[in-house]
């Protein structure tokens, strides 16, 4: 594709944009508009997190045995603290292992 440009001497010159620049322009023009993802709802956490409820607490412990961070689990900061405290208590009482096998 040839484009013509004017120089300061009023001459018209043909320049070759090359395939790289042409493809970039076409891709930018054809790209769909950006859509922002809606924040997903976090997991439901009851008002009182019981350290004896092992099935509930295991939802917040992945295979490695670490407590899942709130950016992944999607719970609020307050709920994350309550869940972490309950997991630590359950580990002390030997209901949940500290590490996975």
N, C-alpha and C positions, 0 to 999 in steps of 0.2 A: 504494500500500500504506500503510495507516494503522497506526501504532504508538501505543500508549498509554504515557504516562509519569506518574509520580507526582511532584508537587511537594512542597515543604515544608509546604504547607497541606492535604495529603492530597487534593487535587483530582486528578482524572484528566483529562488533556488529550490530545487527539488531535493528533499531528503528522504531517506528510507528509515522508517521507524523500526523495522525489524519485527520478527514474529514475537519476541518476548514482550515488548511494550504493547503490542496489539492485543495479545492474549490477556494481559493484565487488565487492560481497559474493558475488554468484553466480559471478563470474569467479574469485575467489580460492578459493572452495570447489570449483569444477570443474577447477581447474588440476591437471595431472598432477604427481606428485612430481618433484623435481629429480633428475636423474641425472648423475653425474659421469663425464666422458669418461675413458676409460683412456688413459694415455700411449702414444702409438704408438711402435713401434720405429724407431730411427733408421737411417740408411743404413749399410750395412756398409763399414767402412774397414779395410783390411789393416794389419798391424803396421808395415810399411814402406810409406810413400806415396812412390812414385817420381815425380819431376818430369818424367820423359820419357813418362809414361802420360797423354797428352793427353785421350784419351776418358774416362778416369776423372775427371780434374780438371774437365772441362767440365760434369759433373753439378753442380758446386758454383758455377758461374758462370752467372747468368741472362742474359737478353738485354742488359741494360744494361752488362754487363761487370764489375760489382762482385762481390766475393766474398760468397757467400750467408751470412747470419748463422746461428749455430747454432740459434737458436730456430725457424728455418724449416727448416733442413736436418735437424735432429734428431740431430746427432752429439754426442758428448761433448766437453767442453772440450779435453781432450788431443788428441782426433782433429781438432778444429777447428783447433787450432794447427798440427798437422802438415800438414793439407790447405792451410791458408793459406800456410805456408812453401813447400810444393811449388808452389803456384800462382805465388807471387812469383818463385821460381827459374825456372819455365817462362816467365814473362813476360820475365825478363832474357835468357834464351836465345832469345827471339823465337819460341817454340812456341805461345804464347797471346797474343792482342793485349791491350793495356791497356784499350782501349775498343772497343765494338762499332761497326760502321758504321751 
